[in-house]
Amino acid sequence: MNILVITDKLIHGGAEMYFCKLENQLQHPNISFYYAAGPGELYEKIKHQNNFNEMSRTKHLQNVKKLRKLINDKQIDLVHANSLRMVLYCIFVKRFTKRKFKIVYTKHNVTVLEEKNPVIFSHLLNKYVERIITVSDFEKRNLVNAGIEPNKITTVYNGVDLQQFSFHQKENGNIFKVGILARLSEEKNHEFFIKIANQLRNIPNLMFYIAGDGPEKEKIKNMIQSQNLLDKIKMVGVVHNPQEFIKEMDLLLLTSHREVFPMVILEGMAVGTPIISINRGGIGEAIIGNKTGVLINDHSVEDFCNKILDIKSNEDLKKHFIDNARRKVQVDFSLEQMVSNTLKEYLNCS
């Protein structure tokens, strides 16, 4: 059996790291694996470069032609598409090749097509895709409600590398550090993070840190400056070793407008950094309220601030979250489980 795994690009992001984890870990005695993606800084994480094929990030027709040649030359039996765009590439290839191959699609986020035209979205998945992997049961329910055939869909949770994100016993420092690690984009809602910092600006020994890069970078900088928060909020830029940033933090916040199942939640749970998160998407499948972390239903600055101060002032509460979260990750969200369950989906298609 020959399998091709494809993704749009290799920039820092949850879906892209998922691709890299599969590329690094997938192995089976009866399967040959091949990979293709657009360029990006994560290329350095690619382990099997002899089986890797670079695509363009902008020339879509060229990509379709390249994939058609690759699928024919390597006699590909199954393509694992890591985005809806990659699914569409595969559909076009199917129309212009005699090679029969199956499509597995991992759905990481909300797509433009399902928002703008859910009928076409569900039609394409029902007609052309053999298996759909969702990264949360929440997203699985959404697809079923959208008209996708339930027997096509399986939840395979994202997995965290428990060696890379090893547990870190923190020593209490003079400064209590609150961080956010996310792409600097509108949906991550850094504006709300800044509002929280502003509300707590007079609390001593409390600092806020923003890690990441993206299109909202200058806007976020300007918000921090205009509110005179340069001494309260630090922007640290791109983080190449996320585990080190997360370990440095005493608390992680997630403030997004929308999410499916962000990897940073699992990474924080693994290393021993407590999490306060907005309740969106499948986050509640990992953050069990008041057990493995704190879930807040609404974007209430007051609620977030109160919970931050609770954890800052209560070592027993902090330890309660840390211990329960680490156990939860070990049991339900290991990288080995993710890879094993993904392989099962491939074999179910054969």
C-alpha positions as CSV (number, residue, x, y, z in Angstrom):
1,M,0.0,0.0,0.0
2,N,1.3,3.5,-0.9
3,I,0.1,6.5,1.0
4,L,0.7,10.2,0.2
5,V,0.2,12.8,3.0
6,I,-0.2,16.4,1.9
7,T,-0.6,19.8,3.4
8,D,-0.7,23.4,2.2
9,K,2.5,24.8,3.7
10,L,5.1,24.3,6.4
11,I,4.7,27.5,8.5
12,H,4.3,27.4,12.2
13,G,0.7,26.3,13.1
14,G,-1.3,23.4,14.6
15,A,-2.2,21.7,11.3
16,E,1.3,22.0,10.0
17,M,2.8,20.5,13.2
18,Y,0.3,17.7,12.9
19,F,1.7,17.0,9.4
20,C,5.2,17.0,10.7
21,K,4.4,14.6,13.5
22,L,2.9,12.2,11.1
23,E,5.9,12.5,8.7
24,N,8.2,11.8,11.6
25,Q,6.3,8.9,13.2
26,L,4.3,7.0,10.6
27,Q,5.6,3.5,9.8
28,H,4.1,0.2,8.9
29,P,5.7,-2.9,7.3
30,N,3.2,-3.0,4.5
31,I,3.0,0.7,3.7
32,S,5.3,3.1,1.8
33,F,4.7,6.7,2.8
34,Y,5.3,9.8,0.7
35,Y,4.8,13.5,1.6
36,A,4.1,16.8,-0.2
37,A,3.7,20.4,1.1
38,G,4.3,24.0,0.3
39,P,7.5,25.6,1.7
40,G,8.0,27.1,5.2
41,E,10.2,27.2,8.2
42,L,9.0,23.8,9.5
43,Y,10.8,22.1,6.6
44,E,13.7,21.6,9.0
45,K,11.5,19.2,11.0
46,I,11.0,16.9,7.9
47,K,12.7,13.6,8.7
48,H,12.3,11.6,5.4
49,Q,13.4,14.2,2.9
50,N,13.9,11.6,0.2
51,N,10.2,11.0,0.2
52,F,9.2,14.6,0.4
53,N,8.0,16.7,-2.5
54,E,7.7,20.5,-2.4
55,M,4.6,22.2,-3.8
56,S,3.9,25.9,-4.4
57,R,2.0,28.0,-1.9
58,T,0.3,30.0,-4.7
59,K,0.4,28.1,-8.0
60,H,-2.6,25.8,-7.6
61,L,-2.8,24.4,-11.1
62,Q,0.9,23.5,-11.0
63,N,0.3,21.7,-7.7
64,V,-2.5,19.7,-9.1
65,K,-0.3,18.6,-12.1
66,K,2.5,17.7,-9.7
67,L,0.2,15.7,-7.5
68,R,-1.2,13.8,-10.5
69,K,2.3,12.9,-11.6
70,L,3.3,11.8,-8.1
71,I,0.2,9.8,-7.6
72,N,0.7,8.0,-10.9
73,D,4.5,7.5,-10.6
74,K,4.4,6.2,-7.0
75,Q,1.1,4.2,-7.6
76,I,-0.5,6.0,-4.7
77,D,-3.5,4.1,-3.2
78,L,-4.6,6.7,-0.6
79,V,-4.0,10.4,-0.1
80,H,-4.3,11.9,3.4
81,A,-5.3,15.6,2.8
82,N,-4.5,17.9,5.7
83,S,-6.9,20.7,4.6
84,L,-9.9,21.2,2.5
85,R,-7.8,22.8,-0.3
86,M,-5.8,19.6,-0.4
87,V,-9.1,17.6,-0.7
88,L,-10.0,19.9,-3.7
89,Y,-6.7,19.2,-5.3
90,C,-7.3,15.5,-5.0
91,I,-10.8,15.8,-6.5
92,F,-9.3,17.6,-9.5
93,V,-6.6,14.9,-9.9
94,K,-9.3,12.2,-9.8
95,R,-10.9,13.8,-12.8
96,F,-7.7,13.7,-14.9
97,T,-6.1,10.4,-14.0
98,K,-7.1,6.8,-14.4
99,R,-5.4,5.9,-11.2
100,K,-7.9,5.0,-8.5
101,F,-7.0,6.3,-5.0
102,K,-8.9,7.0,-1.8
103,I,-9.0,10.2,0.2
104,V,-8.7,10.7,3.9
105,Y,-9.3,14.2,5.2
106,T,-8.3,15.6,8.6
107,K,-10.4,18.6,9.4
108,H,-8.5,21.0,11.6
109,N,-10.5,24.2,11.4
110,V,-13.6,25.9,10.2
111,T,-13.4,26.4,6.4
112,V,-14.7,29.2,4.2
113,L,-16.7,26.7,2.0
114,E,-18.7,25.3,4.9
115,E,-19.5,28.8,6.1
116,K,-20.5,30.2,2.7
117,N,-22.0,27.1,1.1
118,P,-22.6,24.2,3.5
119,V,-24.6,22.2,0.9
120,I,-21.6,22.1,-1.6
121,F,-19.2,21.4,1.3
122,S,-21.2,18.3,2.5
123,H,-21.8,17.1,-1.0
124,L,-18.1,17.1,-1.8
125,L,-17.1,15.2,1.3
126,N,-19.9,12.7,1.0
127,K,-19.1,12.0,-2.7
128,Y,-15.3,12.0,-2.8
129,V,-13.9,11.4,0.6
130,E,-13.7,7.9,2.1
131,R,-12.7,8.8,5.7
132,I,-12.9,12.0,7.7
133,I,-10.8,12.5,10.8
134,T,-11.9,15.1,13.2
135,V,-9.7,16.3,16.1
136,S,-12.6,16.6,18.5
137,D,-16.0,15.0,19.1
138,F,-17.4,18.6,19.0
139,E,-16.3,18.9,15.4
140,K,-17.6,15.4,14.5
141,R,-21.1,16.4,15.8
142,N,-20.9,19.6,13.6
143,L,-20.1,17.6,10.5
144,V,-23.0,15.2,11.2
145,N,-25.3,18.1,11.7
146,A,-24.1,19.5,8.4
147,G,-25.2,16.4,6.6
148,I,-22.0,14.4,6.4
149,E,-22.5,10.6,6.6
150,P,-21.7,9.7,10.2
151,N,-20.0,6.4,9.3
152,K,-17.3,8.3,7.4
153,I,-16.2,10.2,10.5
154,T,-13.8,9.2,13.3
155,T,-12.3,11.4,16.0
156,V,-8.6,11.0,16.4
157,Y,-7.3,13.4,19.0
158,N,-4.2,15.4,18.4
159,G,-1.2,13.9,20.2
160,V,1.5,15.6,22.2
161,D,5.1,14.3,22.3
162,L,5.5,13.7,26.0
163,Q,9.3,13.6,25.6
164,Q,9.5,17.0,23.9
165,F,6.9,18.4,26.2
166,S,8.2,16.8,29.3
167,F,6.8,17.7,32.7
168,H,8.5,20.7,34.3
169,Q,8.4,21.3,38.0
170,K,8.4,25.1,38.4
171,E,10.0,27.0,41.1
172,N,8.1,30.1,42.3
173,G,9.8,33.2,41.0
174,N,9.4,36.8,41.8
175,I,7.2,37.4,38.7
176,F,4.0,35.5,37.9
177,K,4.1,35.1,34.1
178,V,0.9,34.9,32.1
179,G,1.3,33.9,28.4
180,I,-0.5,33.4,25.2
181,L,1.0,31.3,22.4
182,A,-0.9,31.7,19.1
183,R,-0.7,33.1,15.6
184,L,-1.2,36.9,15.7
185,S,-4.5,36.8,13.8
186,E,-7.9,38.2,14.4
187,E,-9.6,35.0,15.5
188,K,-7.1,34.5,18.3
189,N,-8.4,37.7,19.9
190,H,-5.2,39.2,21.4
191,E,-7.2,42.4,21.9
192,F,-9.1,40.6,24.7
193,F,-5.7,39.4,26.2
194,I,-4.6,43.0,26.3
195,K,-7.8,44.1,28.0
196,I,-7.1,41.5,30.7
197,A,-3.6,42.8,31.2
198,N,-4.9,46.4,31.3
199,Q,-7.4,45.4,34.0
200,L,-4.6,43.9,36.1
201,R,-2.0,46.5,35.4
202,N,-1.7,47.6,39.0
203,I,-1.2,44.1,40.4
204,P,2.5,43.8,41.4
205,N,4.8,41.0,40.2
206,L,2.4,40.1,37.4
207,M,3.6,40.2,33.7
208,F,2.0,39.2,30.4
209,Y,3.8,37.7,27.4
210,I,2.6,37.3,23.8
211,A,4.4,34.7,21.6
212,G,3.9,34.3,17.9
213,D,3.8,36.1,14.6
214,G,1.1,37.0,12.1
215,P,-0.9,39.7,10.2
216,E,-2.1,41.4,13.4
217,K,1.4,42.0,14.7
218,E,1.5,45.8,14.2
219,K,-2.0,46.3,15.4
220,I,-1.2,44.4,18.6
221,K,1.9,46.5,19.1
222,N,0.0,49.7,18.7
223,M,-2.7,48.6,21.1
224,I,0.0,47.9,23.8
225,Q,1.7,51.2,23.2
226,S,-1.5,53.3,23.1
227,Q,-2.6,51.9,26.4
228,N,0.8,52.5,28.0
229,L,1.3,48.8,28.7
230,L,4.8,48.4,27.5
231,D,6.0,47.7,31.0
232,K,3.2,45.1,31.5
233,I,3.1,43.2,28.2
234,K,6.1,41.8,26.3
235,M,5.9,40.6,22.7
236,V,8.5,37.8,22.3
237,G,8.0,37.1,18.6
238,V,8.2,33.7,16.8
239,V,8.9,30.8,19.2
240,H,10.9,28.0,17.6
241,N,10.8,25.8,20.7
242,P,7.3,26.2,22.1
243,Q,7.9,23.9,25.0
244,E,10.5,26.3,26.4
245,F,8.1,29.3,26.3
246,I,5.3,27.3,27.8
247,K,7.5,26.0,30.6
248,E,8.5,29.6,31.4
249,M,4.9,30.6,31.9
250,D,3.1,30.2,35.2
251,L,-0.3,30.4,33.4
252,L,-1.5,30.1,29.8
253,L,-4.5,31.9,28.4
254,L,-6.6,31.0,25.4
255,T,-8.9,33.9,24.3
256,S,-9.9,33.0,20.8
257,H,-13.2,33.9,19.1
258,R,-13.3,30.4,17.6
259,E,-11.3,27.2,17.9
260,V,-11.6,23.5,16.9
261,F,-9.0,21.9,19.2
262,P,-5.7,23.9,19.7
263,M,-2.5,22.0,20.3
264,V,-1.2,24.6,22.8
265,I,-3.8,23.3,25.3
266,L,-2.3,19.8,25.3
267,E,1.2,21.2,25.3
268,G,0.5,23.3,28.4
269,M,-1.2,20.4,30.1
270,A,1.8,18.2,29.4
271,V,4.6,20.5,30.7
272,G,2.7,21.5,33.9
273,T,1.5,25.0,33.0
274,P,-2.1,25.7,34.2
275,I,-4.6,26.9,31.6
276,I,-7.5,29.3,31.6
277,S,-9.4,29.0,28.3
278,I,-12.5,30.3,26.6
279,N,-14.9,27.5,26.0
280,R,-14.9,27.0,22.3
281,G,-14.9,24.0,19.9
282,G,-13.6,20.8,21.5
283,I,-11.5,22.5,24.2
284,G,-13.8,21.2,26.8
285,E,-12.8,17.6,25.9
286,A,-9.3,18.3,27.3
287,I,-9.9,21.1,29.8
288,I,-12.4,19.6,32.2
289,G,-13.6,22.6,34.2
290,N,-12.1,23.0,37.6
291,K,-10.2,19.7,37.2
292,T,-7.7,19.9,34.4
293,G,-7.9,23.7,34.0
294,V,-10.4,26.5,33.9
295,L,-13.1,27.0,31.2
296,I,-14.9,30.3,30.9
297,N,-18.0,30.5,28.6
298,D,-17.9,34.2,27.7
299,H,-15.3,36.8,27.0
300,S,-15.7,38.4,30.4
301,V,-12.6,40.4,31.4
302,E,-13.7,40.2,35.0
303,D,-14.1,36.4,35.0
304,F,-10.6,35.9,33.5
305,C,-9.0,38.3,35.9
306,N,-10.6,36.7,38.9
307,K,-9.4,33.2,37.8
308,I,-5.9,34.5,37.2
309,L,-5.7,36.0,40.7
310,D,-7.2,32.8,42.2
311,I,-4.4,30.7,40.7
312,K,-1.7,33.2,41.4
313,S,-2.6,33.3,45.1
314,N,-3.4,29.6,45.7
315,E,-0.6,27.0,45.3
316,D,-2.9,24.1,46.2
317,L,-5.3,25.0,43.4
318,K,-2.4,25.5,40.9
319,K,-1.0,22.0,41.8
320,H,-4.5,20.5,41.5
321,F,-4.8,21.7,37.9
322,I,-1.2,20.7,37.0
323,D,-1.4,17.1,38.4
324,N,-4.8,16.4,36.8
325,A,-3.9,17.9,33.5
326,R,-0.7,15.9,33.1
327,R,-2.5,12.6,33.9
328,K,-5.2,13.5,31.3
329,V,-2.7,14.1,28.6
330,Q,-0.8,10.8,29.4
331,V,-4.1,8.8,29.2
332,D,-5.9,10.4,26.3
333,F,-3.6,12.6,24.2
334,S,-0.3,10.9,23.6
335,L,1.5,11.1,20.2
336,E,1.6,7.3,20.0
337,Q,-2.2,7.1,20.3
338,M,-2.6,9.7,17.6
339,V,-0.3,7.9,15.1
340,S,-1.7,4.5,15.9
341,N,-5.3,5.6,15.4
342,T,-4.5,7.4,12.2
343,L,-2.9,4.2,10.8
344,K,-6.1,2.4,11.7
345,E,-8.1,4.9,9.5
346,Y,-5.7,4.2,6.6
347,L,-6.1,0.4,7.0
348,N,-9.9,0.8,7.2
349,C,-9.8,2.2,3.7
350,S,-7.7,-0.6,2.2
